[in-house]
Amino acid sequence: MPKLKIRKSVSRRFRVTPRGKVLHKPSFGGHLKVNKKKNQIRRQKGLKRIKNSVARKIKKLLGKSTK
């Protein structure tokens, strides 16, 4: 059986931790920060975790195990 290709667009947007959690960078954080509240800018800084069913689909697209 041939090796599965990973989705490059997904690999750029998401990452999987060693324990299997899927992380992403929130949207709307790139520019136009003058108009945003400080709380919103602060929330945009870190990586956020993605929940169960969507995380399983992303792992599948990345070629990771979905146990």
Biopython code that builds the backbone (N, CA, C, O; Angstrom):
import numpy as np
from Bio.PDB.StructureBuilder import StructureBuilder

atoms = [
    (1, "MET", "N", (0.843, -1.181, 0.000)),
    (1, "MET", "CA", (0.000, 0.000, 0.000)),
    (1, "MET", "C", (0.889, 1.246, 0.000)),
    (1, "MET", "O", (1.844, 1.307, 0.774)),
    (2, "PRO", "N", (0.602, 2.239, -0.845)),
    (2, "PRO", "CA", (1.468, 3.408, -0.925)),
    (2, "PRO", "C", (1.366, 4.275, 0.331)),
    (2, "PRO", "O", (0.382, 4.230, 1.068)),
    (3, "LYS", "N", (2.400, 5.048, 0.539)),
    (3, "LYS", "CA", (2.439, 5.948, 1.696)),
    (3, "LYS", "C", (1.446, 7.094, 1.480)),
    (3, "LYS", "O", (1.348, 7.647, 0.384)),
    (4, "LEU", "N", (0.713, 7.439, 2.544)),
    (4, "LEU", "CA", (-0.254, 8.522, 2.443)),
    (4, "LEU", "C", (0.457, 9.864, 2.433)),
    (4, "LEU", "O", (1.395, 10.083, 3.199)),
    (5, "LYS", "N", (0.014, 10.748, 1.577)),
    (5, "LYS", "CA", (0.565, 12.101, 1.554)),
    (5, "LYS", "C", (-0.162, 12.945, 2.589)),
    (5, "LYS", "O", (-1.382, 12.862, 2.728)),
    (6, "ILE", "N", (0.606, 13.767, 3.322)),
    (6, "ILE", "CA", (-0.036, 14.668, 4.272)),
    (6, "ILE", "C", (-0.499, 15.915, 3.530)),
    (6, "ILE", "O", (0.040, 16.262, 2.480)),
    (7, "ARG", "N", (-1.496, 16.578, 4.083)),
    (7, "ARG", "CA", (-1.990, 17.807, 3.483)),
    (7, "ARG", "C", (-1.104, 18.953, 3.928)),
    (7, "ARG", "O", (-1.059, 19.277, 5.114)),
    (8, "LYS", "N", (-0.399, 19.571, 2.993)),
    (8, "LYS", "CA", (0.562, 20.614, 3.339)),
    (8, "LYS", "C", (-0.131, 21.834, 3.929)),
    (8, "LYS", "O", (0.421, 22.481, 4.819)),
    (9, "SER", "N", (-1.328, 22.161, 3.453)),
    (9, "SER", "CA", (-2.036, 23.321, 4.000)),
    (9, "SER", "C", (-2.398, 23.083, 5.467)),
    (9, "SER", "O", (-2.343, 24.006, 6.280)),
    (10, "VAL", "N", (-2.764, 21.854, 5.801)),
    (10, "VAL", "CA", (-3.102, 21.523, 7.178)),
    (10, "VAL", "C", (-1.854, 21.519, 8.046)),
    (10, "VAL", "O", (-1.900, 21.953, 9.197)),
    (11, "SER", "N", (-0.747, 21.037, 7.512)),
    (11, "SER", "CA", (0.480, 20.976, 8.303)),
    (11, "SER", "C", (1.022, 22.371, 8.613)),
    (11, "SER", "O", (1.744, 22.547, 9.594)),
    (12, "ARG", "N", (0.691, 23.340, 7.806)),
    (12, "ARG", "CA", (1.124, 24.713, 8.087)),
    (12, "ARG", "C", (0.249, 25.388, 9.139)),
    (12, "ARG", "O", (0.715, 26.279, 9.849)),
    (13, "ARG", "N", (-0.999, 24.979, 9.246)),
    (13, "ARG", "CA", (-1.946, 25.654, 10.146)),
    (13, "ARG", "C", (-2.067, 25.013, 11.512)),
    (13, "ARG", "O", (-2.457, 25.675, 12.474)),
    (14, "PHE", "N", (-1.737, 23.724, 11.612)),
    (14, "PHE", "CA", (-1.943, 22.996, 12.857)),
    (14, "PHE", "C", (-0.669, 22.271, 13.238)),
    (14, "PHE", "O", (0.179, 21.979, 12.395)),
    (15, "ARG", "N", (-0.549, 21.981, 14.548)),
    (15, "ARG", "CA", (0.534, 21.108, 14.975)),
    (15, "ARG", "C", (0.018, 20.192, 16.066)),
    (15, "ARG", "O", (-0.903, 20.537, 16.807)),
    (16, "VAL", "N", (0.631, 19.007, 16.153)),
    (16, "VAL", "CA", (0.219, 18.006, 17.120)),
    (16, "VAL", "C", (1.318, 17.879, 18.159)),
    (16, "VAL", "O", (2.486, 17.697, 17.814)),
    (17, "THR", "N", (0.949, 17.973, 19.430)),
    (17, "THR", "CA", (1.905, 17.842, 20.516)),
    (17, "THR", "C", (2.291, 16.374, 20.686)),
    (17, "THR", "O", (1.626, 15.494, 20.139)),
    (18, "PRO", "N", (3.362, 16.100, 21.441)),
    (18, "PRO", "CA", (3.737, 14.695, 21.663)),
    (18, "PRO", "C", (2.643, 13.863, 22.329)),
    (18, "PRO", "O", (2.596, 12.648, 22.133)),
    (19, "ARG", "N", (1.770, 14.487, 23.105)),
    (19, "ARG", "CA", (0.674, 13.752, 23.741)),
    (19, "ARG", "C", (-0.557, 13.657, 22.848)),
    (19, "ARG", "O", (-1.543, 13.032, 23.238)),
    (20, "GLY", "N", (-0.529, 14.257, 21.664)),
    (20, "GLY", "CA", (-1.612, 14.087, 20.716)),
    (20, "GLY", "C", (-2.621, 15.217, 20.671)),
    (20, "GLY", "O", (-3.646, 15.088, 20.003)),
    (21, "LYS", "N", (-2.364, 16.330, 21.363)),
    (21, "LYS", "CA", (-3.285, 17.457, 21.299)),
    (21, "LYS", "C", (-3.025, 18.238, 20.020)),
    (21, "LYS", "O", (-1.880, 18.364, 19.586)),
    (22, "VAL", "N", (-4.079, 18.759, 19.420)),
    (22, "VAL", "CA", (-3.963, 19.529, 18.184)),
    (22, "VAL", "C", (-4.069, 21.002, 18.532)),
    (22, "VAL", "O", (-5.024, 21.422, 19.184)),
    (23, "LEU", "N", (-3.086, 21.794, 18.098)),
    (23, "LEU", "CA", (-3.036, 23.216, 18.395)),
    (23, "LEU", "C", (-3.119, 24.020, 17.112)),
    (23, "LEU", "O", (-2.705, 23.556, 16.049)),
    (24, "HIS", "N", (-3.661, 25.242, 17.216)),
    (24, "HIS", "CA", (-3.729, 26.148, 16.073)),
    (24, "HIS", "C", (-3.589, 27.570, 16.559)),
    (24, "HIS", "O", (-3.760, 27.847, 17.746)),
    (25, "LYS", "N", (-3.278, 28.475, 15.646)),
    (25, "LYS", "CA", (-3.203, 29.891, 15.962)),
    (25, "LYS", "C", (-4.547, 30.522, 15.609)),
    (25, "LYS", "O", (-5.036, 30.334, 14.496)),
    (26, "PRO", "N", (-5.154, 31.269, 16.537)),
    (26, "PRO", "CA", (-6.474, 31.841, 16.264)),
    (26, "PRO", "C", (-6.449, 32.847, 15.120)),
    (26, "PRO", "O", (-5.420, 33.460, 14.834)),
    (27, "SER", "N", (-7.584, 33.002, 14.482)),
    (27, "SER", "CA", (-7.678, 33.935, 13.359)),
    (27, "SER", "C", (-7.847, 35.366, 13.856)),
    (27, "SER", "O", (-8.035, 35.595, 15.051)),
    (28, "PHE", "N", (-7.781, 36.306, 12.958)),
    (28, "PHE", "CA", (-7.969, 37.743, 13.192)),
    (28, "PHE", "C", (-6.877, 38.364, 14.061)),
    (28, "PHE", "O", (-7.115, 39.389, 14.699)),
    (29, "GLY", "N", (-5.701, 37.772, 14.101)),
    (29, "GLY", "CA", (-4.654, 38.316, 14.956)),
    (29, "GLY", "C", (-3.503, 38.927, 14.195)),
    (29, "GLY", "O", (-2.510, 39.321, 14.808)),
    (30, "GLY", "N", (-3.599, 39.021, 12.887)),
    (30, "GLY", "CA", (-2.442, 39.419, 12.096)),
    (30, "GLY", "C", (-2.227, 40.908, 11.963)),
    (30, "GLY", "O", (-1.087, 41.368, 12.035)),
    (31, "HIS", "N", (-3.276, 41.672, 11.771)),
    (31, "HIS", "CA", (-3.099, 43.097, 11.525)),
    (31, "HIS", "C", (-4.340, 43.843, 11.994)),
    (31, "HIS", "O", (-5.260, 43.229, 12.536)),
    (32, "LEU", "N", (-4.380, 45.139, 11.797)),
    (32, "LEU", "CA", (-5.463, 46.022, 12.239)),
    (32, "LEU", "C", (-5.663, 45.933, 13.758)),
    (32, "LEU", "O", (-6.794, 45.881, 14.242)),
    (33, "LYS", "N", (-4.558, 45.915, 14.494)),
    (33, "LYS", "CA", (-4.649, 45.742, 15.940)),
    (33, "LYS", "C", (-5.031, 47.021, 16.674)),
    (33, "LYS", "O", (-5.397, 46.968, 17.849)),
    (34, "VAL", "N", (-4.954, 48.160, 16.012)),
    (34, "VAL", "CA", (-5.320, 49.420, 16.654)),
    (34, "VAL", "C", (-6.805, 49.429, 17.006)),
    (34, "VAL", "O", (-7.209, 50.013, 18.012)),
    (35, "ASN", "N", (-7.606, 48.783, 16.177)),
    (35, "ASN", "CA", (-9.051, 48.782, 16.379)),
    (35, "ASN", "C", (-9.529, 47.691, 17.331)),
    (35, "ASN", "O", (-10.712, 47.646, 17.666)),
    (36, "LYS", "N", (-8.628, 46.809, 17.775)),
    (36, "LYS", "CA", (-9.035, 45.686, 18.612)),
    (36, "LYS", "C", (-8.797, 46.011, 20.088)),
    (36, "LYS", "O", (-7.915, 46.798, 20.432)),
    (37, "LYS", "N", (-9.596, 45.396, 20.943)),
    (37, "LYS", "CA", (-9.431, 45.569, 22.381)),
    (37, "LYS", "C", (-8.176, 44.823, 22.837)),
    (37, "LYS", "O", (-7.754, 43.850, 22.213)),
    (38, "LYS", "N", (-7.589, 45.300, 23.942)),
    (38, "LYS", "CA", (-6.355, 44.690, 24.437)),
    (38, "LYS", "C", (-6.580, 43.245, 24.853)),
    (38, "LYS", "O", (-5.699, 42.405, 24.671)),
    (39, "ASN", "N", (-7.755, 42.944, 25.413)),
    (39, "ASN", "CA", (-8.049, 41.563, 25.789)),
    (39, "ASN", "C", (-8.060, 40.652, 24.568)),
    (39, "ASN", "O", (-7.577, 39.521, 24.624)),
    (40, "GLN", "N", (-8.608, 41.144, 23.477)),
    (40, "GLN", "CA", (-8.675, 40.339, 22.259)),
    (40, "GLN", "C", (-7.272, 40.094, 21.702)),
    (40, "GLN", "O", (-6.957, 38.988, 21.264)),
    (41, "ILE", "N", (-6.433, 41.131, 21.720)),
    (41, "ILE", "CA", (-5.057, 40.985, 21.233)),
    (41, "ILE", "C", (-4.315, 39.971, 22.096)),
    (41, "ILE", "O", (-3.561, 39.147, 21.578)),
    (42, "ARG", "N", (-4.521, 40.026, 23.392)),
    (42, "ARG", "CA", (-3.850, 39.097, 24.305)),
    (42, "ARG", "C", (-4.300, 37.667, 24.059)),
    (42, "ARG", "O", (-3.485, 36.746, 24.112)),
    (43, "ARG", "N", (-5.579, 37.468, 23.792)),
    (43, "ARG", "CA", (-6.085, 36.123, 23.521)),
    (43, "ARG", "C", (-5.525, 35.553, 22.222)),
    (43, "ARG", "O", (-5.418, 34.336, 22.075)),
    (44, "GLN", "N", (-5.168, 36.419, 21.286)),
    (44, "GLN", "CA", (-4.664, 35.960, 19.992)),
    (44, "GLN", "C", (-3.228, 35.458, 20.059)),
    (44, "GLN", "O", (-2.771, 34.790, 19.132)),
    (45, "LYS", "N", (-2.508, 35.762, 21.129)),
    (45, "LYS", "CA", (-1.068, 35.494, 21.159)),
    (45, "LYS", "C", (-0.728, 34.008, 21.175)),
    (45, "LYS", "O", (0.115, 33.563, 20.395)),
    (46, "GLY", "N", (-1.364, 33.238, 22.042)),
    (46, "GLY", "CA", (-0.962, 31.854, 22.211)),
    (46, "GLY", "C", (-1.588, 30.916, 21.208)),
    (46, "GLY", "O", (-2.395, 31.314, 20.368)),
    (47, "LEU", "N", (-1.199, 29.671, 21.314)),
    (47, "LEU", "CA", (-1.817, 28.628, 20.516)),
    (47, "LEU", "C", (-3.015, 28.091, 21.275)),
    (47, "LEU", "O", (-2.985, 28.003, 22.502)),
    (48, "LYS", "N", (-4.056, 27.735, 20.566)),
    (48, "LYS", "CA", (-5.279, 27.232, 21.175)),
    (48, "LYS", "C", (-5.476, 25.768, 20.805)),
    (48, "LYS", "O", (-5.066, 25.320, 19.734)),
    (49, "ARG", "N", (-6.116, 25.028, 21.719)),
    (49, "ARG", "CA", (-6.360, 23.616, 21.509)),
    (49, "ARG", "C", (-7.659, 23.408, 20.735)),
    (49, "ARG", "O", (-8.620, 24.159, 20.899)),
    (50, "ILE", "N", (-7.673, 22.385, 19.897)),
    (50, "ILE", "CA", (-8.863, 22.051, 19.116)),
    (50, "ILE", "C", (-9.516, 20.827, 19.754)),
    (50, "ILE", "O", (-8.830, 19.905, 20.194)),
    (51, "LYS", "N", (-10.834, 20.831, 19.799)),
    (51, "LYS", "CA", (-11.583, 19.798, 20.498)),
    (51, "LYS", "C", (-11.702, 18.514, 19.683)),
    (51, "LYS", "O", (-11.214, 18.429, 18.556)),
    (52, "ASN", "N", (-12.349, 17.533, 20.264)),
    (52, "ASN", "CA", (-12.300, 16.121, 19.906)),
    (52, "ASN", "C", (-12.506, 15.759, 18.442)),
    (52, "ASN", "O", (-11.561, 15.326, 17.783)),
    (53, "SER", "N", (-13.715, 15.925, 17.917)),
    (53, "SER", "CA", (-14.025, 15.351, 16.609)),
    (53, "SER", "C", (-13.255, 16.045, 15.489)),
    (53, "SER", "O", (-12.815, 15.395, 14.541)),
    (54, "VAL", "N", (-13.093, 17.348, 15.593)),
    (54, "VAL", "CA", (-12.324, 18.073, 14.578)),
    (54, "VAL", "C", (-10.854, 17.694, 14.666)),
    (54, "VAL", "O", (-10.180, 17.568, 13.644)),
    (55, "ALA", "N", (-10.353, 17.512, 15.887)),
    (55, "ALA", "CA", (-8.950, 17.138, 16.081)),
    (55, "ALA", "C", (-8.656, 15.783, 15.434)),
    (55, "ALA", "O", (-7.588, 15.589, 14.854)),
    (56, "ARG", "N", (-9.600, 14.852, 15.535)),
    (56, "ARG", "CA", (-9.402, 13.544, 14.915)),
    (56, "ARG", "C", (-9.269, 13.664, 13.400)),
    (56, "ARG", "O", (-8.435, 12.993, 12.794)),
    (57, "LYS", "N", (-10.093, 14.520, 12.786)),
    (57, "LYS", "CA", (-10.023, 14.710, 11.337)),
    (57, "LYS", "C", (-8.697, 15.344, 10.928)),
    (57, "LYS", "O", (-8.106, 14.963, 9.917)),
    (58, "ILE", "N", (-8.232, 16.314, 11.718)),
    (58, "ILE", "CA", (-6.970, 16.985, 11.403)),
    (58, "ILE", "C", (-5.802, 16.012, 11.523)),
    (58, "ILE", "O", (-4.901, 16.016, 10.685)),
    (59, "LYS", "N", (-5.815, 15.176, 12.566)),
    (59, "LYS", "CA", (-4.750, 14.189, 12.724)),
    (59, "LYS", "C", (-4.725, 13.230, 11.539)),
    (59, "LYS", "O", (-3.656, 12.827, 11.081)),
    (60, "LYS", "N", (-5.896, 12.870, 11.051)),
    (60, "LYS", "CA", (-5.959, 11.968, 9.913)),
    (60, "LYS", "C", (-5.333, 12.621, 8.677)),
    (60, "LYS", "O", (-4.614, 11.967, 7.922)),
    (61, "LEU", "N", (-5.612, 13.911, 8.475)),
    (61, "LEU", "CA", (-5.033, 14.625, 7.333)),
    (61, "LEU", "C", (-3.523, 14.784, 7.476)),
    (61, "LEU", "O", (-2.809, 14.875, 6.477)),
    (62, "LEU", "N", (-3.034, 14.818, 8.720)),
    (62, "LEU", "CA", (-1.605, 14.956, 8.958)),
    (62, "LEU", "C", (-0.888, 13.611, 8.958)),
    (62, "LEU", "O", (0.340, 13.571, 9.037)),
    (63, "GLY", "N", (-1.631, 12.510, 8.871)),
    (63, "GLY", "CA", (-1.016, 11.195, 8.853)),
    (63, "GLY", "C", (-0.619, 10.709, 10.231)),
    (63, "GLY", "O", (0.210, 9.804, 10.337)),
    (64, "LYS", "N", (-1.179, 11.276, 11.297)),
    (64, "LYS", "CA", (-0.887, 10.845, 12.663)),
    (64, "LYS", "C", (-1.903, 9.798, 13.083)),
    (64, "LYS", "O", (-2.971, 9.682, 12.482)),
    (65, "SER", "N", (-1.569, 9.038, 14.112)),
    (65, "SER", "CA", (-2.506, 8.028, 14.592)),
    (65, "SER", "C", (-3.643, 8.715, 15.343)),
    (65, "SER", "O", (-3.429, 9.723, 16.016)),
    (66, "THR", "N", (-4.831, 8.174, 15.228)),
    (66, "THR", "CA", (-6.013, 8.791, 15.846)),
    (66, "THR", "C", (-6.568, 7.905, 16.948)),
    (66, "THR", "O", (-7.780, 7.706, 17.030)),
    (67, "LYS", "N", (-5.702, 7.375, 17.789)),
    (67, "LYS", "CA", (-6.148, 6.489, 18.878)),
    (67, "LYS", "C", (-6.788, 7.279, 19.977)),
    (67, "LYS", "O", (-7.224, 6.707, 20.976)),
]
sb = StructureBuilder()
sb.init_structure("model")
sb.init_model(0)
sb.init_chain("A")
sb.init_seg("    ")
for serial, (resi, resn, name, xyz) in enumerate(atoms, 1):
    if name == "N":
        sb.init_residue(resn, " ", resi, " ")
    sb.init_atom(name, np.array(xyz, "f"), 0.0, 1.0, " ", f" {name:<3s}", serial, name[0])
structure = sb.get_structure()
